[in-house]
Amino acid sequence: MSRKGLPSLAEQRYELIQQHIIDPEKSPLPAELKEQFNRVLQVARLLDDYPNDTHIINIMLAKYRISTTQIRKDIALAREMFKTNHTFDWDFWHAWQIKDQLELIRECRLKGDLKQWNNAKKTLAMLIGEKPEAIEDPRRMEKNVFYIQVNNGTGEKLNINLDTLRSLSHQDRKTIIDTLYQPVDDAQVEEIMNS
């Protein structure tokens, strides 16, 4: 639990926490944050043995005189700071392996070691794996027809196929565009809004 105005452990700079880990005797952290760090470290160790938070809360309540809310904050911070057996991030690990393999391929290429280069490419192909089969959309190849609705000056609506509009001459397109920019009165606006 931190005093008002004192930044929490999560807001501390990495270097201060690192100094505390390396040399706890000469730690730059305030006493409250040292205690919280020790609690968070203990929670991180408990997370490996007790994946259920209620067990950890009961153990921490028996050991420290703090609230359940504070223990839950410590558990969340421990999960963020320390990777445990129960929070293994497979996607991060997989991306890291692929990145590492790409660097190896680049280094082998620059060195001119073609044998290692080919082996690294094979390993990368194994890491990436096969492209998952996608279900083909049966309607994907259907032709879609798009219409542009034009209201001519008499209030008559005209649907023009987009392909037809593309095939018109420049003069015919200009006539349609001029028709689109004709001023309308209130009755026509009301009719357009109601349609």
C-alpha positions as CSV (number, residue, x, y, z in Angstrom):
1,M,0.0,0.0,0.0
2,S,1.5,3.3,-1.0
3,R,1.2,6.7,0.6
4,K,-0.7,9.5,-1.2
5,G,1.6,11.1,-3.7
6,L,4.1,8.3,-3.8
7,P,4.2,6.6,-7.2
8,S,3.3,2.9,-7.2
9,L,5.7,0.1,-8.0
10,A,4.2,-0.2,-11.5
11,E,5.1,3.5,-12.2
12,Q,8.7,3.1,-11.1
13,R,11.5,3.2,-13.7
14,Y,13.1,-0.1,-14.7
15,E,16.5,1.0,-13.6
16,L,15.3,1.6,-10.0
17,I,13.7,-1.9,-9.8
18,Q,16.9,-3.4,-11.3
19,Q,19.1,-1.7,-8.7
20,H,16.8,-3.0,-6.0
21,I,17.1,-6.6,-7.3
22,I,20.9,-6.4,-7.7
23,D,21.6,-4.8,-4.4
24,P,18.6,-4.8,-2.0
25,E,20.8,-3.3,0.8
26,K,21.4,0.0,-1.1
27,S,18.0,0.0,-2.8
28,P,16.7,3.4,-4.1
29,L,13.1,2.3,-3.6
30,P,11.1,3.7,-0.6
31,A,10.3,1.3,2.2
32,E,6.6,0.8,1.1
33,L,7.7,-0.1,-2.4
34,K,10.3,-2.5,-1.1
35,E,7.6,-4.3,0.8
36,Q,5.3,-4.3,-2.2
37,F,8.1,-5.6,-4.5
38,N,8.8,-8.5,-2.0
39,R,5.1,-9.3,-2.0
40,V,4.9,-9.2,-5.8
41,L,7.9,-11.5,-6.0
42,Q,6.4,-13.9,-3.6
43,V,3.1,-13.9,-5.5
44,A,5.0,-14.6,-8.7
45,R,6.5,-17.7,-7.1
46,L,3.1,-18.8,-5.7
47,L,1.5,-18.4,-9.2
48,D,3.6,-21.4,-10.4
49,D,2.2,-23.6,-7.6
50,Y,-1.3,-22.2,-7.3
51,P,-3.0,-21.2,-10.5
52,N,-6.2,-20.3,-8.6
53,D,-6.0,-16.8,-7.2
54,T,-8.1,-17.6,-4.1
55,H,-5.3,-19.8,-2.7
56,I,-2.8,-17.0,-3.2
57,I,-5.1,-14.5,-1.6
58,N,-5.5,-16.7,1.5
59,I,-1.8,-17.3,1.8
60,M,-1.0,-13.6,1.4
61,L,-3.8,-12.5,3.9
62,A,-2.3,-14.9,6.5
63,K,1.2,-13.5,6.0
64,Y,0.6,-9.7,5.5
65,R,-1.9,-7.3,7.0
66,I,-3.2,-5.9,3.7
67,S,-6.5,-5.8,1.9
68,T,-7.8,-8.3,-0.6
69,T,-7.9,-5.5,-3.2
70,Q,-4.2,-4.8,-2.7
71,I,-3.4,-8.5,-3.0
72,R,-5.3,-8.6,-6.3
73,K,-3.3,-5.6,-7.5
74,D,-0.1,-7.5,-6.5
75,I,-1.2,-10.6,-8.4
76,A,-2.0,-8.5,-11.5
77,L,1.4,-6.8,-11.2
78,A,3.2,-10.2,-10.7
79,R,1.6,-11.6,-13.8
80,E,2.7,-8.6,-15.8
81,M,6.3,-8.5,-14.4
82,F,7.1,-12.2,-14.1
83,K,6.2,-14.8,-16.6
84,T,5.0,-18.0,-14.9
85,N,4.2,-21.5,-16.1
86,H,0.6,-20.6,-16.3
87,T,1.0,-17.4,-18.3
88,F,3.3,-18.7,-21.0
89,D,2.8,-16.5,-24.1
90,W,3.1,-18.9,-27.0
91,D,2.5,-16.2,-29.7
92,F,5.3,-14.0,-28.3
93,W,7.6,-17.0,-28.2
94,H,6.7,-18.1,-31.7
95,A,7.2,-14.6,-33.1
96,W,10.5,-14.4,-31.3
97,Q,11.7,-17.7,-32.9
98,I,10.7,-16.5,-36.4
99,K,12.5,-13.2,-35.9
100,D,15.6,-15.0,-34.7
101,Q,15.5,-17.4,-37.7
102,L,15.2,-14.4,-40.1
103,E,18.2,-12.8,-38.5
104,L,20.1,-16.1,-39.0
105,I,19.1,-16.2,-42.6
106,R,20.3,-12.7,-43.2
107,E,23.7,-13.3,-41.5
108,C,24.3,-16.5,-43.5
109,R,23.5,-14.7,-46.7
110,L,25.9,-11.9,-45.9
111,K,28.6,-14.4,-45.0
112,G,28.0,-16.4,-48.1
113,D,27.4,-19.6,-46.2
114,L,24.8,-21.1,-48.6
115,K,24.5,-24.4,-46.8
116,Q,23.6,-22.8,-43.5
117,W,21.4,-20.3,-45.4
118,N,19.4,-23.1,-46.9
119,N,19.1,-25.0,-43.6
120,A,17.9,-21.8,-41.9
121,K,15.3,-21.3,-44.6
122,K,14.0,-24.9,-44.2
123,T,13.8,-24.3,-40.4
124,L,11.9,-21.1,-41.0
125,A,9.4,-22.9,-43.3
126,M,8.9,-25.5,-40.5
127,L,8.3,-22.7,-37.9
128,I,5.8,-20.9,-40.1
129,G,4.0,-24.1,-41.1
130,E,1.5,-24.7,-43.8
131,K,-1.1,-22.1,-44.8
132,P,-4.4,-23.1,-43.2
133,E,-7.1,-24.2,-45.6
134,A,-9.8,-21.6,-46.0
135,I,-13.3,-22.4,-46.8
136,E,-14.1,-21.1,-50.3
137,D,-16.9,-18.6,-50.5
138,P,-19.3,-20.1,-53.1
139,R,-20.6,-16.6,-54.0
140,R,-17.1,-15.1,-54.4
141,M,-17.0,-15.5,-58.2
142,E,-20.5,-14.1,-58.7
143,K,-20.7,-10.9,-60.7
144,N,-21.9,-8.0,-58.7
145,V,-23.8,-5.3,-60.5
146,F,-23.6,-1.8,-59.1
147,Y,-26.2,0.9,-59.9
148,I,-26.0,4.6,-59.6
149,Q,-29.4,6.2,-59.0
150,V,-29.9,9.4,-60.9
151,N,-32.9,11.7,-60.4
152,N,-33.5,13.8,-63.5
153,G,-35.1,17.2,-63.5
154,T,-38.7,15.8,-63.8
155,G,-38.4,13.7,-60.6
156,E,-38.0,10.5,-62.5
157,K,-35.5,8.1,-61.0
158,L,-33.1,6.3,-63.3
159,N,-30.8,3.4,-62.3
160,I,-27.6,3.4,-64.3
161,N,-25.4,0.3,-64.3
162,L,-21.8,1.3,-63.4
163,D,-20.4,-0.7,-66.3
164,T,-22.7,1.1,-68.6
165,L,-21.7,4.4,-67.1
166,R,-18.0,3.6,-67.7
167,S,-18.7,2.7,-71.4
168,L,-20.4,6.1,-72.1
169,S,-18.7,8.8,-74.0
170,H,-17.2,11.8,-72.3
171,Q,-20.1,14.0,-73.5
172,D,-22.8,11.6,-72.2
173,R,-21.0,11.4,-68.8
174,K,-20.8,15.2,-68.6
175,T,-24.6,15.4,-69.3
176,I,-25.3,13.0,-66.4
177,I,-23.0,14.9,-64.1
178,D,-24.7,18.2,-65.0
179,T,-28.1,16.6,-64.3
180,L,-26.8,15.5,-60.9
181,Y,-25.8,19.0,-60.0
182,Q,-29.2,20.6,-60.8
183,P,-30.7,22.6,-58.0
184,V,-33.7,21.0,-56.3
185,D,-36.7,22.5,-54.5
186,D,-38.1,21.6,-51.1
187,A,-40.6,19.1,-52.5
188,Q,-37.9,17.1,-54.3
189,V,-35.7,17.1,-51.2
190,E,-38.6,15.8,-49.1
191,E,-39.3,13.1,-51.7
192,I,-35.6,12.1,-51.7
193,M,-35.5,11.9,-47.9
194,N,-38.6,9.8,-47.8
195,S,-37.4,7.3,-50.4
